[in-house]
């Protein structure tokens, strides 16, 4: 990796990150009789290639009732595992950390609280996937600038140790939110600390782990309506 030099607590870098975000479908689960996609997200940044969450790579009896259909990164011919410089776990539930083991030696950034809970709480995750041999966690305490224009922010709610990734693109930011919101409605009407944080960021769009398309904030037509009324008055309507 080209020296990302993470800096705790700093804002976005002084230069434009020129980063792009792409979703990659890695699994489908059956939840209450309905299919639910599982996505990971790749940030292509001039300084590094970052993978946000790792999905699932194998089946496990603990989640057999969800009938997982897997297309793991390791089996996708057009995905180069060796191109990943950094991994970020938004949290450590099984469908977000199940591929951690294929990135041995790659730093995996996760909030310290999340790592502690995943290692100590019963029925929290599939612990052997969290503790896979060779996995190299980098515990994060709070906000971290991972790369210029790429920040990790704590986003409690779905789990106490959840985090989101904020990517500055020169205009409004793009957020990779994991399960901070599982469905769009949870950002339409935010209730948790993490969901309210995402809304305060005023992002252009928000990528979620279980939606095919990004969430976008509602369009505010107030100013347009005002302009329309002004034009009407000026035209004598």
N, C-alpha and C positions, 0 to 999 in steps of 0.2 A: 504494500500500500504506500501511497505517496505522501507520508507524514501528515495525517489528518490533524494532529496536535489538538486533541479535545481540550476545551477550557471550561471549567466549571463556572456556571452562573452567568456566562457572558451572553450577549444578544447575538444576532446574526452577524456574520462577517461583513467587513466593510465593502467587499466586492460582491457582485452578483454571482450567485452560485452556479447559474446556468445548468441546474440539475433538472432531470426529467424523472417522472414516476410512471412505472408500468405494472399493472396487475398480472399475476400468474395464477391460474386455477390449478390447485393441487389435490382437491378432494371434493366429494359430495357426501353429505350426511343426510339421514332421514330423521327429521325432527317433527314429532307429533304428526306423522304421516305425510309431511311435506318435505321436498328436497331442499337442502340448504348448502349452497356452495361454500367452499373454503378457499380463500385467496391469500397468497403472500404478495409482497410488493417489492419491486426492485427500484432503487434510486441510482440512476447513473449520474455521477457527479464528476467534475474534472479531476478531483483528488482521489476518488475511491468509488468502488461499486458496493452499494449497501443493500443487504437483504433484510427486509422487515418481516419477521416471523418465518417459520420453516415448515409449517403444515404438518402433514403426517407422511410416513414412509412405509408403515406396516400396520397390520391389524392387532387388536388386543382384546381379550375377553371382556375387559371392563367397559368397552364401548361397542360390543357386538350388536347390541339392540339398536344402534344407530345405523347399522348396515353401511359402513363406510365404503365408498367407491373411490379408489386412490389413483391419482396420476402424479406420483411424487416427482420432485425436481430431478432426482437421480435417474429417472426413467425417461425424462423429456430430452429428446435428441438435440433440440435447439437451445438447451440451457446448459451453459458451461459452469459447472460447479467451481472450477478453479478460478473463475473470474471474480468471485465474491471476496472482497477485502475485509468487510465488517458485517456482522449480523446484529440485529436489534430484536429482542423479544418484547413485544408490547406487554405481554404477561405470559404466564407459564402453564396455562391450561393445555391439555393434551393436543388439541388441534392447532396449537401455535408453536409448540416446542418439539413436536415429534420428529422433525428432521434435524434437530441440533447435532445429532451424532455424526452426520455426514460432513460437518464443518469443523472437524478436530483441528486444533491449532489456530483457528480463526477467532478473534475476540468477539464475544457475544455480550452485548450491553443490555443490562436489565436492572430495574430498580432494586436496591438492596432489600427493601421490605418484601417485594415480590419473591425474591429468591429465598428469603428466610421462610416465608409462608409455604412455598412449594416444597421445601425440604422438611417442614415440621408438621403441617396440618394434614390430618387424615381426609381422604376423599376429596382432595383438592385438585389432583392431577394424576398422571401416571408417573410415579416418582422415578422409575428406572429410565424413563425418557429424559427427565430433567438431569439425572445423574449419570448419563451415558459416559463411558470411558473416553477420555481425551477432550471433553468439552471444557472450554476455557471461558468462564464467566468474568465479566468486568462489572462489579456492583456499582450502581450509580446512586448517589444521594441527592435527589432533587433535580434541578435543571442542569443540562450539560450541552454545550455546543460541540457536537460530534465532528462537524466539518464546517467550514465557512458557509453560512446560510442553511445549515441543517442542525436543528435543535431537538433534544429530548426534553419533554416536559411531563412531570407527574400528573396523572389524570385519574384520581381515585373514583371508584364507583363500581364498575364491573368486578374488580378486585381492589383492595386497598392499595396495592402496589402497581397498578396499571400505569402505563405511560403512553404518550402519543409522540409521533415524529412530525415536526413542522419543517417544511421545505420552502425556503424563500426563493421566488422565481422572478423577482423584479417588480411584480405587481402585488396582488393579493396572494397570500401564501396557500400552499397545498398541505393538507394534513392527512397523515396515515394514522388512523385511529384504532386499529385493532377491533376489540369488542367494547370500546368506550361507549359506542352505540351499536347494537346488533341490527336494528332496523332504522329506517329513515325517520319514522315517527318519533324516535327517542331524541333526535336532534331538532325536529320541528318543535317539540315541546320538552326542552331539556329539564331534567330533574336532578341528576347527580352532579357532583362537583366537576367531574371530568367532562360531562356533556356541556355544562355551562362554560367551562374553560374553552372548549372548542368553538362555541358560538361567539365568545368574546374575541377570539382571534380574527373573526370576520374573514374566513377563508374563501378563496375562489371555489374550492371543492374539497370534499372529505372522502377519502377512500376507507371503506369498512371491509372487514374480513369476510362478511357473509352476504354481501350484495354485489351483483354483477356490475353495476354502474356506480359512479361516485354520487354522494349527496351534494346538492348545491343549495345555498341559502335562498330563501324566498326572494323574489324580485320586489323591490320597493318601488311602487309606481307613483308614490306621492309627488316626487319632483316632476315626473313626466306629466301628471295630471295638472299640476300647477302651471307648467309651461303651456299645456294645451289650453287652459283657461285664459292665460295671458294672450295667446295668439287669437283666441276667439274674440276677446275684448278689443284687441287691436284691429281685428277685421270687422268689428261692428256687429258681431253675432249676438 
